[in-house]
Amino acid sequence: VATVVGCEDPRASGLMGVAKTEGAHRSLAAQIKERRVTKGYLALVTGTLGPPTGQVDAPIARDPHHRQRMAVVVGGREARTHYRVLEQLGGCSLLEVYLETGRTHQVRVHLAYLGHPLLGDAVYGKRPDKSGLGRHFLHAHHLGFQHPSTGQPINLKSGLPEDLAEV
């Protein structure tokens, strides 16, 4: 059996899967490896992103110039991110983002690579951050997988937390 809980990190929000047993862990790990887990995010990025739907297919690896960051790097690990613009809001674009792969900081790296970093992202965004948010605007709003014991599809949704909804 698996339990899904909210993320307690003040810089992140949304859904996160946690396995309660070794069998559940093996099942979920296999689903992730086989790319059968759906991971969807809501992101507010700077600027007007177009076209209204798209895909970023760009390899990601450790940034050769800033070892604590990730970057789009030739020869990096394959990474694909799909996005859809939901709304244009005062010089920003609200996106629904789905990962085909799951690399470290993938959403943040790919959107910054497009020239539209997450609002409030002090690492990959434009400096200084004048949003007043105190964190980047990224929320894990959809998680889908097969129940490890029953095989039934599980699709979970999470609304925006208050701080992001206010922005």
TORPA-4810 file (N, C-alpha, C, O; in nm, 3 decimals):
<nodes>
NODE_1_0.085_-0.117_0.000_0.000_0.000_0.000_0.089_0.123_0.000_0.196_0.122_0.060_V
NODE_2_0.045_0.226_-0.066_0.120_0.351_-0.071_0.035_0.462_-0.013_-0.088_0.459_-0.021_A
NODE_3_0.100_0.559_0.046_0.032_0.676_0.098_0.085_0.797_0.023_0.205_0.805_-0.005_T
NODE_4_-0.002_0.888_-0.010_0.041_1.011_-0.075_0.016_1.124_0.023_-0.094_1.137_0.077_V
NODE_5_0.117_1.204_0.045_0.109_1.311_0.143_0.150_1.442_0.079_0.212_1.444_-0.027_V
NODE_6_0.114_1.552_0.143_0.157_1.683_0.095_0.302_1.706_0.130_0.353_1.651_0.228_G
NODE_7_0.369_1.786_0.051_0.509_1.818_0.074_0.519_1.928_0.179_0.448_2.028_0.172_C
NODE_8_0.607_1.909_0.277_0.619_2.005_0.386_0.730_2.107_0.365_0.745_2.198_0.446_E
NODE_9_0.808_2.094_0.259_0.914_2.188_0.229_0.852_2.324_0.199_0.769_2.333_0.109_D
NODE_10_0.889_2.430_0.270_0.827_2.560_0.246_0.857_2.618_0.108_0.791_2.713_0.067_P
NODE_11_0.955_2.563_0.036_0.987_2.610_-0.098_0.915_2.532_-0.205_0.921_2.567_-0.323_R
NODE_12_0.846_2.424_-0.167_0.776_2.339_-0.263_0.637_2.308_-0.209_0.612_2.319_-0.089_A
NODE_13_0.548_2.268_-0.299_0.415_2.230_-0.254_0.357_2.125_-0.347_0.401_2.108_-0.460_S
NODE_14_0.259_2.054_-0.296_0.188_1.960_-0.379_0.201_1.817_-0.336_0.236_1.786_-0.222_G
NODE_15_0.172_1.729_-0.429_0.165_1.586_-0.404_0.301_1.519_-0.412_0.388_1.557_-0.491_L
NODE_16_0.317_1.417_-0.326_0.441_1.341_-0.323_0.404_1.199_-0.281_0.329_1.181_-0.185_M
NODE_17_0.454_1.100_-0.350_0.424_0.961_-0.315_0.524_0.906_-0.216_0.644_0.934_-0.225_G
NODE_18_0.474_0.826_-0.122_0.559_0.761_-0.023_0.514_0.616_-0.011_0.396_0.590_0.012_V
NODE_19_0.606_0.523_-0.025_0.573_0.381_-0.012_0.581_0.340_0.135_0.676_0.375_0.206_A
NODE_20_0.480_0.266_0.181_0.477_0.221_0.320_0.537_0.083_0.338_0.572_0.045_0.450_K
NODE_21_0.550_0.007_0.230_0.607_-0.128_0.240_0.712_-0.145_0.131_0.718_-0.069_0.035_T
NODE_22_0.795_-0.247_0.147_0.898_-0.276_0.047_0.833_-0.316_-0.086_0.882_-0.277_-0.192_E
NODE_23_0.725_-0.392_-0.081_0.656_-0.431_-0.203_0.599_-0.312_-0.277_0.608_-0.304_-0.400_G
NODE_24_0.541_-0.218_-0.203_0.487_-0.096_-0.264_0.600_-0.015_-0.325_0.586_0.041_-0.433_A
NODE_25_0.713_-0.010_-0.255_0.828_0.064_-0.306_0.877_0.005_-0.438_0.903_0.078_-0.533_H
NODE_26_0.890_-0.127_-0.444_0.934_-0.192_-0.568_0.837_-0.164_-0.682_0.879_-0.136_-0.794_R
NODE_27_0.706_-0.172_-0.652_0.605_-0.147_-0.755_0.612_-0.004_-0.807_0.612_0.019_-0.928_S
NODE_28_0.618_0.092_-0.716_0.622_0.233_-0.757_0.752_0.265_-0.829_0.752_0.341_-0.926_L
NODE_29_0.865_0.208_-0.782_0.993_0.231_-0.849_0.989_0.176_-0.992_1.042_0.239_-1.084_A
NODE_30_0.928_0.060_-1.010_0.916_0.002_-1.145_0.829_0.089_-1.233_0.861_0.109_-1.351_A
NODE_31_0.719_0.141_-1.179_0.631_0.228_-1.258_0.703_0.355_-1.299_0.686_0.402_-1.411_Q
NODE_32_0.783_0.411_-1.209_0.860_0.531_-1.242_0.962_0.499_-1.351_0.975_0.575_-1.448_I
NODE_33_1.033_0.388_-1.336_1.135_0.350_-1.435_1.072_0.326_-1.572_1.131_0.361_-1.674_K
NODE_34_0.952_0.268_-1.574_0.883_0.240_-1.700_0.803_0.361_-1.751_0.731_0.352_-1.850_E
NODE_35_0.816_0.472_-1.681_0.749_0.598_-1.716_0.597_0.584_-1.722_0.532_0.636_-1.813_R
NODE_36_0.543_0.513_-1.624_0.399_0.495_-1.615_0.337_0.581_-1.505_0.216_0.575_-1.484_R
NODE_37_0.418_0.660_-1.435_0.369_0.752_-1.333_0.348_0.888_-1.398_0.436_0.940_-1.466_V
NODE_38_0.231_0.946_-1.376_0.199_1.078_-1.430_0.234_1.183_-1.325_0.189_1.176_-1.211_T
NODE_39_0.316_1.281_-1.366_0.357_1.388_-1.276_0.323_1.521_-1.340_0.386_1.561_-1.438_K
NODE_40_0.224_1.590_-1.285_0.180_1.717_-1.342_0.200_1.831_-1.245_0.182_1.815_-1.124_G
NODE_41_0.236_1.946_-1.297_0.267_2.063_-1.216_0.194_2.186_-1.269_0.160_2.194_-1.387_Y
NODE_42_0.169_2.280_-1.181_0.126_2.414_-1.219_0.246_2.505_-1.195_0.308_2.500_-1.089_L
NODE_43_0.277_2.587_-1.294_0.394_2.673_-1.286_0.358_2.812_-1.339_0.288_2.825_-1.439_A
NODE_44_0.405_2.914_-1.270_0.391_3.050_-1.319_0.529_3.096_-1.362_0.622_3.100_-1.281_L
NODE_45_0.543_3.130_-1.491_0.672_3.169_-1.545_0.670_3.315_-1.585_0.564_3.373_-1.608_V
NODE_46_0.787_3.373_-1.593_0.798_3.512_-1.634_0.781_3.522_-1.784_0.826_3.435_-1.859_T
NODE_47_0.716_3.627_-1.828_0.700_3.652_-1.970_0.581_3.580_-2.032_0.512_3.503_-1.966_G
NODE_48_0.561_3.609_-2.160_0.452_3.549_-2.236_0.508_3.433_-2.315_0.582_3.452_-2.412_T
NODE_49_0.474_3.312_-2.275_0.526_3.193_-2.339_0.437_3.154_-2.456_0.315_3.143_-2.441_L
NODE_50_0.497_3.132_-2.570_0.425_3.085_-2.687_0.512_2.984_-2.759_0.634_2.992_-2.747_G
NODE_51_0.457_2.894_-2.831_0.315_2.871_-2.859_0.242_2.819_-2.736_0.304_2.788_-2.634_P
NODE_52_0.107_2.811_-2.745_0.028_2.774_-2.628_0.050_2.632_-2.577_0.016_2.602_-2.463_P
NODE_53_0.104_2.544_-2.660_0.143_2.410_-2.614_0.279_2.380_-2.675_0.315_2.432_-2.781_T
NODE_54_0.354_2.296_-2.606_0.484_2.262_-2.659_0.554_2.156_-2.579_0.505_2.109_-2.476_G
NODE_55_0.671_2.121_-2.628_0.754_2.021_-2.563_0.897_2.071_-2.563_0.944_2.126_-2.663_Q
NODE_56_0.966_2.052_-2.453_1.109_2.080_-2.446_1.177_1.943_-2.442_1.154_1.864_-2.351_V
NODE_57_1.261_1.918_-2.539_1.336_1.793_-2.548_1.482_1.832_-2.548_1.542_1.852_-2.654_D
NODE_58_1.540_1.842_-2.428_1.678_1.890_-2.414_1.744_1.817_-2.298_1.689_1.811_-2.188_A
NODE_59_1.863_1.761_-2.321_1.930_1.680_-2.218_1.975_1.766_-2.099_2.013_1.882_-2.114_P
NODE_60_1.970_1.705_-1.981_2.005_1.775_-1.858_2.120_1.702_-1.788_2.122_1.580_-1.780_I
NODE_61_2.214_1.782_-1.736_2.326_1.730_-1.656_2.368_1.840_-1.560_2.315_1.951_-1.562_A
NODE_62_2.463_1.808_-1.476_2.519_1.908_-1.385_2.578_2.021_-1.468_2.645_1.996_-1.568_R
NODE_63_2.553_2.143_-1.427_2.606_2.261_-1.497_2.759_2.261_-1.484_2.810_2.263_-1.372_D
NODE_64_2.832_2.259_-1.596_2.978_2.254_-1.587_3.040_2.380_-1.526_3.155_2.377_-1.482_P
NODE_65_2.965_2.490_-1.524_3.018_2.616_-1.470_2.972_2.643_-1.327_3.037_2.718_-1.254_H
NODE_66_2.862_2.583_-1.287_2.806_2.602_-1.152_2.765_2.465_-1.102_2.651_2.423_-1.123_H
NODE_67_2.854_2.394_-1.036_2.837_2.253_-1.001_2.716_2.224_-0.912_2.674_2.109_-0.902_R
NODE_68_2.660_2.325_-0.847_2.544_2.302_-0.761_2.413_2.318_-0.838_2.305_2.303_-0.780_Q
NODE_69_2.421_2.348_-0.966_2.302_2.365_-1.051_2.299_2.259_-1.160_2.401_2.196_-1.191_R
NODE_70_2.181_2.241_-1.216_2.166_2.156_-1.333_2.148_2.249_-1.453_2.117_2.367_-1.437_M
NODE_71_2.170_2.195_-1.574_2.158_2.278_-1.694_2.132_2.187_-1.815_2.153_2.066_-1.810_A
NODE_72_2.087_2.249_-1.923_2.078_2.179_-2.051_2.221_2.167_-2.101_2.290_2.267_-2.122_V
NODE_73_2.266_2.042_-2.119_2.405_2.014_-2.153_2.409_1.906_-2.261_2.346_1.801_-2.246_V
NODE_74_2.481_1.932_-2.368_2.500_1.832_-2.473_2.562_1.708_-2.408_2.661_1.719_-2.335_V
NODE_75_2.505_1.593_-2.434_2.555_1.469_-2.375_2.495_1.438_-2.239_2.530_1.337_-2.177_G
NODE_76_2.405_1.524_-2.190_2.338_1.499_-2.063_2.234_1.389_-2.077_2.220_1.329_-2.184_G
NODE_77_2.161_1.363_-1.969_2.057_1.260_-1.971_1.933_1.314_-2.040_1.896_1.430_-2.022_R
NODE_78_1.868_1.229_-2.119_1.750_1.273_-2.192_1.646_1.328_-2.095_1.629_1.278_-1.984_E
NODE_79_1.578_1.433_-2.138_1.475_1.497_-2.056_1.371_1.559_-2.147_1.404_1.634_-2.239_A
NODE_80_1.244_1.528_-2.121_1.133_1.583_-2.199_1.027_1.637_-2.106_0.984_1.571_-2.011_R
NODE_81_0.986_1.759_-2.135_0.883_1.829_-2.058_0.777_1.879_-2.154_0.809_1.940_-2.256_T
NODE_82_0.651_1.853_-2.123_0.539_1.901_-2.204_0.470_2.013_-2.126_0.454_2.004_-2.004_H
NODE_83_0.428_2.118_-2.197_0.359_2.227_-2.129_0.238_2.272_-2.209_0.227_2.251_-2.330_Y
NODE_84_0.148_2.335_-2.136_0.029_2.397_-2.196_0.004_2.527_-2.121_-0.004_2.527_-1.998_R
NODE_85_-0.010_2.637_-2.194_-0.039_2.766_-2.132_-0.186_2.768_-2.093_-0.274_2.749_-2.178_V
NODE_86_-0.212_2.791_-1.966_-0.349_2.799_-1.917_-0.403_2.940_-1.921_-0.521_2.963_-1.949_L
NODE_87_-0.313_3.036_-1.893_-0.358_3.175_-1.883_-0.238_3.268_-1.886_-0.130_3.233_-1.839_E
NODE_88_-0.258_3.388_-1.943_-0.157_3.494_-1.938_-0.200_3.590_-1.827_-0.312_3.639_-1.826_Q
NODE_89_-0.108_3.615_-1.734_-0.141_3.696_-1.616_-0.037_3.806_-1.595_0.071_3.778_-1.543_L
NODE_90_-0.067_3.926_-1.634_0.019_4.041_-1.604_0.166_4.020_-1.631_0.247_4.039_-1.540_G
NODE_91_0.204_3.983_-1.750_0.344_3.965_-1.784_0.399_3.828_-1.747_0.519_3.803_-1.760_G
NODE_92_0.312_3.740_-1.701_0.352_3.603_-1.668_0.259_3.505_-1.738_0.152_3.543_-1.785_C
NODE_93_0.301_3.380_-1.744_0.221_3.275_-1.805_0.201_3.163_-1.704_0.297_3.111_-1.647_S
NODE_94_0.074_3.126_-1.682_0.042_3.013_-1.596_0.039_2.888_-1.683_-0.035_2.883_-1.782_L
NODE_95_0.119_2.788_-1.646_0.134_2.667_-1.727_0.090_2.543_-1.650_0.098_2.537_-1.527_L
NODE_96_0.043_2.446_-1.726_0.030_2.310_-1.676_0.145_2.234_-1.742_0.160_2.238_-1.864_E
NODE_97_0.225_2.166_-1.662_0.347_2.102_-1.709_0.343_1.954_-1.672_0.310_1.919_-1.559_V
NODE_98_0.377_1.870_-1.767_0.387_1.726_-1.741_0.524_1.677_-1.782_0.578_1.714_-1.886_Y
NODE_99_0.580_1.592_-1.698_0.712_1.536_-1.723_0.701_1.401_-1.791_0.622_1.316_-1.751_L
NODE_100_0.781_1.382_-1.893_0.793_1.251_-1.955_0.909_1.176_-1.890_0.908_1.053_-1.880_E
NODE_101_1.010_1.252_-1.847_1.123_1.198_-1.774_1.125_1.269_-1.640_1.047_1.362_-1.619_T
NODE_102_1.209_1.230_-1.550_1.212_1.292_-1.418_1.353_1.325_-1.373_1.408_1.255_-1.288_G
NODE_103_1.410_1.427_-1.428_1.546_1.469_-1.392_1.542_1.573_-1.280_1.441_1.641_-1.261_R
NODE_104_1.652_1.583_-1.208_1.662_1.681_-1.101_1.639_1.821_-1.156_1.704_1.863_-1.252_T
NODE_105_1.546_1.894_-1.096_1.512_2.032_-1.132_1.464_2.046_-1.277_1.476_2.154_-1.335_H
NODE_106_1.412_1.939_-1.334_1.379_1.938_-1.478_1.288_2.052_-1.519_1.316_2.120_-1.618_Q
NODE_107_1.178_2.074_-1.448_1.085_2.180_-1.486_1.156_2.315_-1.480_1.144_2.396_-1.573_V
NODE_108_1.227_2.340_-1.374_1.296_2.467_-1.356_1.401_2.490_-1.465_1.411_2.600_-1.520_R
NODE_109_1.478_2.387_-1.494_1.585_2.398_-1.595_1.525_2.420_-1.734_1.569_2.508_-1.807_V
NODE_110_1.426_2.340_-1.771_1.370_2.351_-1.905_1.299_2.484_-1.928_1.313_2.543_-2.035_H
NODE_111_1.225_2.532_-1.829_1.156_2.659_-1.849_1.254_2.775_-1.854_1.236_2.869_-1.932_L
NODE_112_1.359_2.770_-1.773_1.463_2.874_-1.780_1.535_2.866_-1.915_1.571_2.969_-1.972_A
NODE_113_1.555_2.746_-1.966_1.618_2.726_-2.097_1.536_2.792_-2.207_1.591_2.845_-2.304_Y
NODE_114_1.403_2.790_-2.193_1.315_2.856_-2.290_1.316_3.008_-2.275_1.259_3.080_-2.357_L
NODE_115_1.381_3.057_-2.169_1.384_3.201_-2.143_1.268_3.247_-2.057_1.241_3.367_-2.048_G
NODE_116_1.199_3.153_-1.993_1.083_3.184_-1.908_1.096_3.111_-1.775_1.025_3.013_-1.750_H
NODE_117_1.188_3.158_-1.688_1.206_3.089_-1.560_1.083_3.104_-1.471_1.000_3.193_-1.490_P
NODE_118_1.073_3.014_-1.373_0.964_3.022_-1.276_0.970_3.153_-1.200_1.078_3.203_-1.167_L
NODE_119_0.855_3.209_-1.175_0.847_3.327_-1.090_0.902_3.290_-0.953_0.863_3.189_-0.895_L
NODE_120_0.991_3.373_-0.902_1.046_3.351_-0.769_1.162_3.254_-0.762_1.210_3.223_-0.653_G
NODE_121_1.209_3.204_-0.876_1.319_3.107_-0.874_1.452_3.180_-0.866_1.499_3.236_-0.965_D
NODE_122_1.511_3.179_-0.747_1.636_3.251_-0.724_1.757_3.180_-0.784_1.861_3.243_-0.804_A
NODE_123_1.745_3.051_-0.815_1.857_2.976_-0.869_1.861_2.983_-1.021_1.965_3.011_-1.079_V
NODE_124_1.748_2.956_-1.086_1.744_2.951_-1.232_1.678_3.074_-1.295_1.674_3.087_-1.417_Y
NODE_125_1.627_3.162_-1.212_1.554_3.276_-1.263_1.636_3.401_-1.276_1.757_3.403_-1.254_G
NODE_126_1.565_3.506_-1.312_1.629_3.637_-1.326_1.644_3.697_-1.187_1.557_3.683_-1.101_K
NODE_127_1.754_3.763_-1.168_1.779_3.823_-1.037_1.770_3.972_-1.046_1.797_4.024_-1.154_R
NODE_128_1.735_4.046_-0.944_1.684_3.992_-0.818_1.537_3.952_-0.831_1.466_4.000_-0.919_P
NODE_129_1.492_3.864_-0.741_1.353_3.820_-0.740_1.269_3.929_-0.673_1.287_3.958_-0.554_D
NODE_130_1.179_3.988_-0.750_1.095_4.095_-0.697_0.951_4.050_-0.677_0.861_4.132_-0.656_K
NODE_131_0.928_3.918_-0.683_0.791_3.868_-0.670_0.740_3.878_-0.528_0.619_3.886_-0.506_S
NODE_132_0.831_3.876_-0.429_0.790_3.877_-0.289_0.736_3.743_-0.243_0.690_3.731_-0.130_G
NODE_133_0.741_3.643_-0.328_0.686_3.512_-0.297_0.770_3.436_-0.195_0.716_3.366_-0.110_L
NODE_134_0.902_3.450_-0.203_0.989_3.381_-0.110_1.021_3.237_-0.152_1.092_3.166_-0.080_G
NODE_135_0.969_3.195_-0.264_0.998_3.063_-0.320_0.958_3.064_-0.467_0.897_3.159_-0.515_R
NODE_136_0.993_2.959_-0.537_0.954_2.952_-0.677_0.809_2.904_-0.689_0.759_2.830_-0.605_H
NODE_137_0.743_2.946_-0.795_0.602_2.914_-0.818_0.594_2.784_-0.897_0.587_2.784_-1.020_F
NODE_138_0.595_2.672_-0.824_0.582_2.540_-0.883_0.507_2.453_-0.785_0.545_2.441_-0.668_L
NODE_139_0.397_2.392_-0.833_0.310_2.313_-0.746_0.279_2.180_-0.813_0.228_2.176_-0.924_H
NODE_140_0.311_2.069_-0.744_0.281_1.935_-0.795_0.131_1.911_-0.777_0.087_1.875_-0.668_A
NODE_141_0.054_1.930_-0.884_-0.091_1.927_-0.871_-0.155_1.797_-0.918_-0.274_1.776_-0.893_H
NODE_142_-0.081_1.709_-0.986_-0.139_1.583_-1.034_-0.038_1.471_-1.019_0.078_1.484_-1.059_H
NODE_143_-0.083_1.361_-0.961_-0.001_1.242_-0.948_-0.087_1.123_-0.984_-0.193_1.102_-0.925_L
NODE_144_-0.042_1.045_-1.081_-0.117_0.928_-1.125_-0.028_0.806_-1.131_0.086_0.812_-1.178_G
NODE_145_-0.080_0.693_-1.081_-0.005_0.568_-1.081_-0.102_0.453_-1.060_-0.220_0.475_-1.033_F
NODE_146_-0.053_0.331_-1.071_-0.135_0.214_-1.042_-0.112_0.174_-0.898_0.003_0.169_-0.852_Q
NODE_147_-0.221_0.146_-0.825_-0.208_0.102_-0.687_-0.118_-0.021_-0.683_-0.140_-0.116_-0.758_H
NODE_148_-0.017_-0.023_-0.596_0.078_-0.133_-0.593_0.016_-0.270_-0.564_0.068_-0.372_-0.610_P
NODE_149_-0.093_-0.275_-0.488_-0.153_-0.404_-0.454_-0.265_-0.443_-0.548_-0.273_-0.558_-0.591_S
NODE_150_-0.353_-0.349_-0.581_-0.473_-0.382_-0.658_-0.456_-0.358_-0.808_-0.531_-0.414_-0.888_T
NODE_151_-0.359_-0.277_-0.847_-0.342_-0.243_-0.987_-0.440_-0.138_-1.037_-0.435_-0.099_-1.153_G
NODE_152_-0.529_-0.093_-0.950_-0.628_0.007_-0.989_-0.559_0.141_-1.015_-0.464_0.176_-0.945_Q
NODE_153_-0.606_0.217_-1.115_-0.547_0.349_-1.139_-0.581_0.445_-1.026_-0.696_0.452_-0.981_P
NODE_154_-0.482_0.519_-0.983_-0.497_0.622_-0.880_-0.460_0.754_-0.945_-0.349_0.768_-0.998_I
NODE_155_-0.551_0.851_-0.943_-0.524_0.985_-0.996_-0.559_1.085_-0.888_-0.675_1.099_-0.850_N
NODE_156_-0.459_1.155_-0.840_-0.476_1.251_-0.732_-0.452_1.391_-0.784_-0.367_1.414_-0.869_L
NODE_157_-0.528_1.485_-0.732_-0.514_1.627_-0.769_-0.501_1.709_-0.641_-0.556_1.673_-0.537_K
NODE_158_-0.427_1.817_-0.651_-0.408_1.908_-0.537_-0.419_2.051_-0.587_-0.353_2.090_-0.683_S
NODE_159_-0.505_2.129_-0.521_-0.520_2.270_-0.557_-0.400_2.351_-0.510_-0.319_2.306_-0.429_G
NODE_160_-0.391_2.472_-0.563_-0.283_2.561_-0.523_-0.292_2.596_-0.375_-0.402_2.618_-0.325_L
NODE_161_-0.179_2.602_-0.306_-0.180_2.651_-0.169_-0.209_2.801_-0.168_-0.198_2.868_-0.271_P
NODE_162_-0.245_2.851_-0.054_-0.290_2.990_-0.040_-0.188_3.091_-0.093_-0.226_3.186_-0.161_E
NODE_163_-0.058_3.072_-0.062_0.041_3.171_-0.104_0.052_3.180_-0.256_0.066_3.289_-0.310_D
NODE_164_0.044_3.067_-0.325_0.051_3.069_-0.471_-0.079_3.120_-0.531_-0.076_3.192_-0.631_L
NODE_165_-0.190_3.083_-0.474_-0.320_3.130_-0.525_-0.331_3.282_-0.516_-0.390_3.345_-0.603_A
NODE_166_-0.274_3.341_-0.411_-0.278_3.487_-0.396_-0.197_3.556_-0.505_-0.236_3.662_-0.554_E
NODE_167_-0.085_3.498_-0.542_0.001_3.556_-0.646_-0.075_3.554_-0.778_-0.022_3.598_-0.880_V
</nodes>
